[in-house]
């Protein structure tokens, strides 16, 4: 009871699993929006001792800054092809122009791009909600035919590792693994999350402002032309012409 009271006095406690949940939400929101097909994750998380790249397609990203970690996502060939196909079809690419096998370089490139979007969404949310920042490495996507244990220098002192299951609309399964320092953030003072910057909204506002300025300028030029014509007419009228 005393520990709970101290926590309430000191502020909100943000734990490793809170970061895991934010990352899970980034995976589902980015992939669902990119493919226009529902992606969900299991509410049960498995604590593991190590992270591994596994067949058929695996990808890993390192992040560093306020805390360090490693993210691995392992797709089966079926799951990768479903996500890849839905994404490019949603982008307007004809189905007959898509790659037909998950070992294609194009599939790996697209899945790497989506992984980059997922981690970008995650780092942005961490920055906005917690007023801290982390940076990510370029995603590395590999096509594998056997399990590979990933061993990289991620600056992890006391790492904790977790695995979460995700499933596509066609019930193809893929897995995300997260290894990061066992860390706690304690909120010491009240603050509001930073306002999210939407690049598309900024560009739309700039375009709208430019259009408005152009319309005002055109009206002024038209008014000046009309005024000049009226002055010429008055002059000719005064001369009796």
N, C-alpha and C positions, 0 to 999 in steps of 0.2 A: 504493500500500500504506500509505503514511504517513497519507493522508487517512482510509482505512478504520479504521486503528488509533486515530486521534484521535476518530473518531465513536464507536467502541466505548467509549473511556474517558469521553467526555462524556455518553453516553447515547443512547437511541433517537431517530432523526430522523424527524419526521413532516412530509411534504411536501404540496404542493398536490394531487397525485393521490390521496393518502390521504383527503383531504376529499371529493374527487370520488367515490371508491369508497363512502365512508360515505353520501353522498347517493344514490347508485345503489341501495344496499341499503335505504334509507328508502323510495324510490319503489316498489321491488318488494314489500317487506314490507307497507307500508300498503295498496297497491292489491290485493295478493293477499288480505289479510285482509278488506278492505272488500267485495270482490266474490266471494270464495270461488272465484275462478278464477285460474289461474297467470299471473303476469306475470314476464317475464325480460328481461335486458339483454345486449347483445352484449359479449363480452370485449374487443373492439377499441374504442378511443376515438380520435376524430378531433380534432386540434388545429386550431382555427379562429382567424380574425382578429377576428371580431365576432359578437355575438349578435343574432338577429332574431326578431321575432314573425312567424309565417307562417300561411297558411290551413291548416286551416279554423278551428280554435279554438286560440288562443294565450294563455298565462298567464305573468305574470312576478311575481317577489317579490324585494325587496331585503333583505339582512341586513347587520348592522353590529355592532360590538363589538370583540372581540379581533382580528378581521379582517373585511374587508368583501367583499361579493360580490353578484352578480346571478344569479338562476336563471330560466330560461325553459323552459317545456314547450310543445311544439307538437303538437297532436293533429290527425290527419285526422278528417273527419266520421265515418267508420266506426269508428275507434278510440274516439272520444269517446262515440258511441252505445253501443258494446259495454260500455265501462267504466261509463257512466251506468246502463244497463239492469241489468247484473249487480249493481251496488251497491244500487239501490232494490229489486230483486226479493229480494236477500239480506236487506234490511231489512223485507221482508214486504209491499211494495206490489204490488198486482195488476198484471200485465203490461198489461192494457187501459187502465190509468190513466196509463201512462208517456207522455212526449212522444215524438213520432214523427220529429222533425227536429232536427238538431244546432243549428240557429239559434234554437231555443226558449230563452227566458230561463231556464227551469228547468234545462236542460242546463248552461248556463253557471254557474248558481249552485251546482249539485252539483259540477261539476268544480273550481270555486273552493274549495269546502269540502274536497275531497280534497287539493287542493294545499296548503291550510293545514295539514291533518293531516300531510302529507309533511314540510313544513318544520318543523313542531313536533317530529316524531320526530327529525329531523336535529339540530336545535338541542339537544334533550334529550340525545342521544348525545354530542355534542361536550362538553356540560357535564359529563356523568358520566365520560367516558373521559379527558378532557384537563384537567379542573379549570379550565376557562375558559368564558366565556359569550358568546353572540351573540344578538341580537334580530332579529326579522323584521318586515317590513311586511305589511299586509293584501294578500293576493293580488289581482291585477287580471286578470280573465278577459275576453277580447275575441273576438268572432266576426268573422273577417276574410275578405275575398275577394281580397286581394292581399298581397304580402309587405311588411312594415313593418320598417324598421331601428329598433331600440330604442336610444335615446340618453338615458341618465339619469345624474344625478350620483350615483355610487355610491362616491365617495371612493377610487377605485382608482388607485394610483400606478404600479405596474408590472403591469398585468393580464395574466393568462393565460386563454384561453378554450378550452373543450372541448365537443364534442358526442358524446352517447352514444345509440345506438339501442335502443329497447325494443320488445317485441312481445307481443301478447296471445295468449290461447289460440287465437283464430281467425286468428292471424298478421296482425292489423292492426298497423301500425307507428306509433309516435310517438317523438318525439325530446326529449331534455333537453339544454339548453345551460347551462353554468356559466362565468361570468367572475368571477375573484377575484384578489386580489393574489397575486403570486408570493411565497410565504411558507414559511418553515421553522420548525417548533417542535422544540426540542432538549430532551429530558428530562434535567434536571440531577440529579434525585434520585428514589429509588424512591417510588412511591405506589400506592395501590389506587384503582380507579375508584369514584366515589361510588355508593352504593346507589341503585338505581332506585326512584323513588316511583311506586307503582301506585295511582291514586285509587280504582279499583274495589275493590282489596283493602282499602284504608283504610276505605271505606264499609262493606264487608262485615264487617270486624272491629268497627267501631262498632256496627253493627246486632246482631251476635252478642253483644256485651257488654251492650247494652241489653236484649236478650231474656233473657240470663242473670240480670241484675239484677232484671228483672220477675218471673222465675220464683222467685228467692230471696225477694223481697218477698211474693209470693202465698203461698209456703210458710209464711213467718213469720206472716202474717195468719191463715192457716188454723190454725196452731198456737196462736195467741193466742185464736182463737175456740173451739177445742177446750178450751183451758185454762180459759177463762171458763165454758164449759158444765160442765166437770168440777167447778169450784168451786161452781157453783150446785147441782149434784146432791148434792155432799157436804153442803152446808148444809141442803138439804131432808131428806136422810137423817138428819142429826143432830137435826133437829126431829121426826123420826118421821113425816115427810110423804112 
